[in-house]
Amino acid sequence: MATEPDRPRTVQSESGRVFLIQPLFFQNGCFFLISEGQNRRIGSISISISSSNKVNTAKVIPSKFDSVFINTITEKVSAMINGICLASLYSKSQLSLDDMKAIMGEVMDIVRDRGDSGAKRGNEFNSQEK
């Protein structure tokens, strides 16, 4: 069952850490705010753009702990939507593998839900304006 894709979601990893994921979708891309705990905080920022089966990534604010993980999120999502993905990740300490799996799983679910609901409305990510 698809849920409203732009609403904030909370995910708890097997290690017990809780993360708030706030997605924002636009016609040509999306933004994910991922923050540990219930308070929204801006953390490291990465941006990726996908065009012609190639993904380019830039770090806007480097991560103290998990730079490869935030880059992976933006690269994977931008390739899935064939557009721009901007992500901010705030964590209090280094993420464990369980934390990363929980966050990535929820982000992928959000993108899939958005793609499913967008296709039903005729508003897909990669539609081109004429």
N, C-alpha and C positions, 0 to 999 in steps of 0.2 A: 504494500500500500504506500503510495507516494505521499509525502508530507509537503508542507509549504517550504520551498527550498531557500527562501531568504530569511527565514526565522533563525534566531540563535539556537545552537544545539550544545548540549553538555555531554561530554564523553568521559568515562572513567576507565583508566587502564587497569590491567590486572595488578599492577604495582600499587594501585590505590590513588594515584594522582588524578585530579579532575581538571579538565580543560574546557574552556568555552570557545566555541567556533562560531563566528559570525560571518556568514557569506553575504556578499553584495554582487548581484549580477547586472551586467550591462549588455547592450546589443553586441558589442565587440570584445567582451571579456568579462573578467570577474575579479573580485578582491576578497581574500580570506583574512580575517583577523582571528588569530589563534592565541589564546592567552590562558595561562595557568591560574586556576582559581575562578571565582565568580565575577571578579572585577575586570573590566576591559582595560588592557594596557597595550600600548604600542611597543613592539620589540624590534628585533632585527627585521629588515625588509629586503625581499628579493622580488625581481620581476622577470618574467619570461614572455617571449612572443614567438608564436609558431606561424611560419609561412613557408609554403612550398616544401613541406615535409622536413623542415629544418627548424630547430628551436635555438633561440639566442637568449642568454640569461645574463642579468647584471645584478650585483649586490648593491643596494642603495644604502643600507645600514648593515654592516657585517654582524654576524652572530658571535656571541661570546662562547657558545657551547655547540650549536648544532647547524653549522653553515651548509653542510652537504644535505641534511634533511630538508631544510626550507627550500633549497634549490631544487631538490627532487620533487617537492610538492608543486612548485610553480611550473617546472618543465613538464611534468606529467599532465597537469590540468590544462596547460596551454595547448599541448598536443591533442588532448581529448576534445577541446572546444574549437580548435583551430583559430585561436585568438590570443589575447593578452591575459596573463594571470599575474596578479600582484598579491603577495602574501606577507603578513607580519606575524612573527612568532615571538611571544614573550614566555619564557620559562624561568623558574627560580633556580634551577640547576640543570645539569646535563640530563638529557632524556635517555631512558633505557629503551631497549628494543621493544618491550611491551608498550611503552608510551607511544613510540613512533608508529607501531602497528595500529593502535587504537585511533590515533589522530588521522593517519593516512586512510584507514578504512572508512572513517566517518566522512572525510573530505570526498573520497570516491563515491560514497553513497549520495552525498549532496549533489555532486556533479551529475551522476546518473539520474537522480530524481528530477533535476532541472532539465536534463535532456529529454526525459520521458514526458514531462508536463509541457515542455516547449514544443515538442513534436505534435502533441495533441492539440495545442493552440495554433499550430502553424508558425511558430516563432522559434526556429532552431538557432543555435549559436552561430553557425557558419552561413546563414542566409545572407545574400548580398542585396543591397539596395540598388534598384535600377535607376 
